Amino acid sequence: MVSKIANAFTDEVKELAKNIGISMTNLLFLIEMSFLFFSKDSGLSKLIISQNKYIEFSLRLYKILYKFSTFIIFFVALIGSLILLLFFYLPESLEKEFGVQNGFENNTSRGFTSAAVFQRCWTFSIYYSHNLWIYLTALYIITGQVTSFKQLNSLTEMNWVFVFINALIFIGSLFYINVPTFYYEEHIDLANYLILNSTDEYALVKNLDYEHPLFFLVKLNSHTPNKGTVEVYSSGFAEVKYAFENSKNRTIKPRPTGPGSVPKIDPPELNKLSMTKK
């Protein structure tokens, strides 16, 4: 019964995070800060799970991971990788041999680049200061180790920095969107697409995304070369191909901007519609 309730609660939280466009991690951070703000050492930890040796070990690990010296190591690594990205380039003699090359199996590119160092350091830093910190802090709240901001700060002197970092990430998430792009009647530059076929008026094109291909039927602009307006788009090639092959017979009606007018029905017709057989 308890597991079913927990699973149902988790599903509801995931649905809430999806609907409001905020990740589960950011939502958990908000819950943690709300708990620490309103708890005021009011004895809420009496409802919490008892300690064990694994909790004690993780607490020691937490204090090591989030002390000042460890934070400086991550910060220096991130800044160092950024300097490499901005100022370090492979010599031309090594670029051909070790630089990023195309044409490998599964449509991949391989090679060495300083951008990969920065990307990995950035990703690892985000998981360290955001994801891992939030979930470990949640563990100590659940086990009664932390019930106030004062106790949180007593774990390690750098916790106020991580609260600040995660507060900025949470605020940023409120302004961030990630929704499907609406291409209908969008004006596009064909130079950014793969042209599969074309006529004097229409072009059948594909985006350059290998993992998420999209196909477009584009009405060409007679005044501007390589420009056009999207009339049909889909991830399915067949339906866009069908629209392209029948483009000569296409009649584009303007899309309704509102519910439209309600059709009028004469009183005699209305009586007929309301009649029922007895």
C-alpha positions as CSV (number, residue, x, y, z in Angstrom):
1,M,0.0,0.0,0.0
2,V,2.8,2.4,1.0
3,S,4.7,1.7,-2.2
4,K,1.6,2.3,-4.3
5,I,1.0,5.7,-2.6
6,A,4.7,6.6,-3.1
7,N,4.5,5.6,-6.8
8,A,1.3,7.6,-7.3
9,F,2.9,10.6,-5.6
10,T,6.0,10.4,-7.7
11,D,3.9,10.2,-10.9
12,E,1.9,13.2,-9.8
13,V,5.1,15.2,-9.1
14,K,6.5,14.2,-12.5
15,E,3.3,15.3,-14.2
16,L,3.4,18.6,-12.3
17,A,7.0,19.2,-13.4
18,K,6.2,18.4,-17.0
19,N,3.1,20.7,-17.1
20,I,4.9,23.7,-15.5
21,G,8.1,23.1,-17.6
22,I,10.4,22.8,-14.6
23,S,12.7,19.8,-14.1
24,M,12.2,17.4,-11.2
25,T,15.5,18.5,-9.7
26,N,14.5,22.1,-9.7
27,L,11.2,21.2,-8.2
28,L,12.9,19.2,-5.5
29,F,15.1,22.2,-4.7
30,L,12.0,24.4,-4.3
31,I,10.5,21.8,-1.9
32,E,13.8,21.7,0.1
33,M,14.1,25.4,0.5
34,S,10.4,25.7,1.4
35,F,10.8,23.0,4.1
36,L,14.0,24.7,5.5
37,F,12.3,28.1,5.5
38,F,9.1,27.0,7.2
39,S,10.4,24.3,9.6
40,K,12.1,26.6,12.1
41,D,13.4,23.5,14.0
42,S,9.8,22.6,14.9
43,G,10.5,18.9,15.5
44,L,9.5,17.8,12.0
45,S,12.5,15.4,12.1
46,K,10.5,13.1,14.5
47,L,8.7,11.8,11.4
48,I,12.0,11.1,9.7
49,I,13.8,7.8,9.0
50,S,16.4,6.7,11.6
51,Q,20.1,7.0,10.9
52,N,22.3,4.1,9.9
53,K,25.9,3.6,8.9
54,Y,25.2,4.4,5.2
55,I,23.7,7.8,6.2
56,E,26.8,8.5,8.3
57,F,29.1,7.6,5.5
58,S,27.2,9.7,3.0
59,L,27.3,12.6,5.4
60,R,31.1,12.4,5.6
61,L,31.3,12.2,1.8
62,Y,29.0,15.2,1.5
63,K,31.3,17.3,3.8
64,I,34.3,16.3,1.6
65,L,32.6,17.0,-1.7
66,Y,31.2,20.4,-0.8
67,K,34.0,21.9,1.3
68,F,35.8,25.0,0.0
69,S,38.9,23.2,-1.4
70,T,36.8,20.8,-3.5
71,F,34.7,23.6,-4.9
72,I,37.9,25.5,-5.9
73,I,39.2,22.4,-7.7
74,F,36.0,22.2,-9.8
75,F,36.0,26.0,-10.4
76,V,39.7,26.0,-11.5
77,A,39.1,23.0,-13.8
78,L,36.1,24.8,-15.4
79,I,38.0,28.0,-16.0
80,G,41.0,26.1,-17.3
81,S,38.9,24.3,-19.8
82,L,37.3,27.6,-20.9
83,I,40.8,29.1,-21.5
84,L,41.7,26.0,-23.6
85,L,38.6,26.5,-25.6
86,L,39.3,30.1,-26.3
87,F,43.0,30.1,-26.9
88,F,44.3,26.6,-27.7
89,Y,44.1,25.2,-31.2
90,L,45.8,22.2,-32.8
91,P,48.7,23.1,-35.2
92,E,47.8,22.5,-38.8
93,S,50.3,19.6,-38.9
94,L,48.3,17.8,-36.2
95,E,44.8,19.0,-37.3
96,K,44.6,16.7,-40.2
97,E,45.7,13.7,-38.2
98,F,44.1,14.3,-34.8
99,G,41.4,16.9,-35.5
100,V,37.7,16.2,-35.8
101,Q,37.0,14.1,-39.0
102,N,33.8,13.1,-40.6
103,G,32.7,9.9,-42.3
104,F,32.8,7.3,-39.6
105,E,30.2,4.6,-39.1
106,N,26.7,5.6,-37.9
107,N,27.2,9.0,-39.4
108,T,29.6,10.2,-36.6
109,S,32.5,12.5,-36.5
110,R,35.6,11.7,-34.4
111,G,38.8,13.5,-33.3
112,F,40.3,15.7,-30.6
113,T,39.1,19.3,-29.8
114,S,39.4,21.6,-26.8
115,A,35.6,22.1,-27.0
116,A,35.1,18.6,-25.7
117,V,37.1,19.4,-22.6
118,F,35.0,22.4,-21.7
119,Q,31.7,20.6,-22.5
120,R,32.6,17.7,-20.1
121,C,33.9,20.0,-17.4
122,W,30.7,22.1,-17.7
123,T,28.4,19.1,-17.6
124,F,30.3,17.6,-14.6
125,S,30.2,20.9,-12.8
126,I,26.4,21.2,-13.3
127,Y,25.8,17.7,-11.9
128,Y,28.2,18.4,-9.0
129,S,26.7,21.8,-7.9
130,H,23.1,21.2,-9.0
131,N,21.8,17.6,-9.3
132,L,24.1,15.8,-6.8
133,W,23.9,18.6,-4.2
134,I,20.1,18.8,-4.3
135,Y,19.6,15.0,-4.0
136,L,22.1,14.6,-1.2
137,T,20.6,17.6,0.6
138,A,17.2,16.0,0.2
139,L,18.6,12.8,1.8
140,Y,19.7,14.7,4.9
141,I,16.4,16.5,5.2
142,I,14.6,13.1,5.0
143,T,16.9,11.5,7.6
144,G,16.5,14.5,10.0
145,Q,20.1,15.7,9.7
146,V,19.0,19.1,8.4
147,T,15.8,20.9,9.4
148,S,16.8,24.5,9.1
149,F,19.1,26.8,7.1
150,K,21.4,27.0,10.2
151,Q,21.9,23.3,10.2
152,L,22.4,23.2,6.4
153,N,25.2,25.8,6.7
154,S,26.8,23.9,9.6
155,L,27.4,20.9,7.3
156,T,29.8,22.8,5.2
157,E,30.7,26.5,5.0
158,M,30.2,26.5,1.2
159,N,26.5,25.5,1.3
160,W,25.3,29.1,1.0
161,V,27.2,29.3,-2.3
162,F,25.3,26.2,-3.6
163,V,22.0,27.6,-2.4
164,F,22.7,30.7,-4.4
165,I,23.8,28.8,-7.5
166,N,20.7,26.6,-7.4
167,A,18.5,29.6,-6.8
168,L,19.9,31.2,-10.0
169,I,19.3,28.0,-11.9
170,F,15.7,27.7,-10.6
171,I,14.9,31.3,-11.5
172,G,16.4,30.8,-15.0
173,S,14.3,27.7,-15.4
174,L,11.2,29.8,-15.0
175,F,12.1,31.8,-18.1
176,Y,13.3,28.8,-20.2
177,I,11.1,27.0,-22.6
178,N,11.6,23.8,-24.6
179,V,8.6,23.3,-26.9
180,P,8.2,21.9,-30.4
181,T,8.9,24.4,-33.1
182,F,5.8,25.5,-35.2
183,Y,7.0,25.8,-38.8
184,Y,3.7,26.5,-40.6
185,E,4.0,29.6,-42.7
186,E,7.5,30.1,-41.4
187,H,10.0,31.8,-43.8
188,I,13.1,29.8,-44.1
189,D,16.5,29.9,-46.0
190,L,16.9,26.8,-48.1
191,A,20.7,27.1,-47.7
192,N,20.2,25.6,-44.2
193,Y,18.3,22.6,-45.6
194,L,18.9,19.6,-47.8
195,I,17.0,20.0,-51.1
196,L,15.5,16.7,-52.1
197,N,13.5,17.9,-55.1
198,S,12.2,21.1,-56.5
199,T,10.0,22.7,-59.2
200,D,9.6,26.3,-60.3
201,E,7.2,26.9,-57.4
202,Y,7.9,24.3,-54.7
203,A,10.8,22.6,-53.1
204,L,10.9,19.4,-51.0
205,V,13.6,19.8,-48.4
206,K,14.9,18.1,-45.2
207,N,16.5,19.5,-42.1
208,L,20.1,18.6,-41.3
209,D,19.3,16.9,-38.0
210,Y,20.2,13.2,-38.1
211,E,18.4,12.1,-35.0
212,H,15.1,14.1,-35.5
213,P,14.6,14.5,-39.3
214,L,11.8,16.7,-40.6
215,F,10.6,17.1,-44.1
216,F,9.1,20.4,-45.6
217,L,7.1,21.4,-48.5
218,V,8.2,25.0,-49.2
219,K,6.6,27.5,-51.5
220,L,9.4,29.3,-53.2
221,N,9.7,33.1,-53.1
222,S,9.9,34.4,-56.6
223,H,11.6,37.6,-55.6
224,T,14.2,36.2,-53.2
225,P,16.4,33.2,-54.3
226,N,16.8,30.3,-51.8
227,K,14.0,31.6,-49.7
228,G,10.5,30.2,-49.2
229,T,7.5,29.7,-47.0
230,V,6.7,26.4,-45.3
231,E,3.2,25.0,-46.2
232,V,3.6,21.4,-45.0
233,Y,6.0,19.8,-42.7
234,S,6.2,16.4,-41.0
235,S,8.6,13.8,-39.6
236,G,7.0,11.4,-42.1
237,F,8.5,11.6,-45.6
238,A,5.5,10.0,-47.4
239,E,2.9,12.6,-46.6
240,V,5.2,15.5,-47.5
241,K,6.2,13.8,-50.7
242,Y,2.5,13.3,-51.5
243,A,1.9,17.0,-51.0
244,F,4.9,17.9,-53.2
245,E,3.8,15.6,-56.0
246,N,0.3,17.2,-55.9
247,S,1.6,20.7,-55.4
248,K,0.0,21.9,-58.7
249,N,-3.4,21.2,-57.4
250,R,-2.8,22.7,-54.0
251,T,-5.3,25.3,-52.7
252,I,-4.2,27.0,-49.6
253,K,-7.0,28.3,-47.4
254,P,-6.2,30.8,-44.7
255,R,-6.1,29.2,-41.3
256,P,-9.0,30.4,-39.0
257,T,-7.9,32.8,-36.3
258,G,-11.0,32.3,-34.2
259,P,-14.0,30.0,-33.7
260,G,-15.8,31.6,-36.7
261,S,-19.4,32.6,-37.1
262,V,-22.2,30.3,-36.0
263,P,-24.2,29.1,-39.0
264,K,-27.8,30.3,-39.1
265,I,-30.6,27.7,-39.3
266,D,-34.1,28.6,-40.5
267,P,-36.9,27.9,-37.9
268,P,-38.5,25.2,-40.1
269,E,-35.1,23.4,-40.4
270,L,-34.6,23.7,-36.7
271,N,-38.0,22.1,-36.0
272,K,-37.1,19.2,-38.3
273,L,-33.8,18.6,-36.4
274,S,-35.6,18.6,-33.0
275,M,-38.3,16.1,-34.1
276,T,-38.0,12.6,-32.7
277,K,-39.9,9.5,-33.5
278,K,-42.3,8.2,-31.0
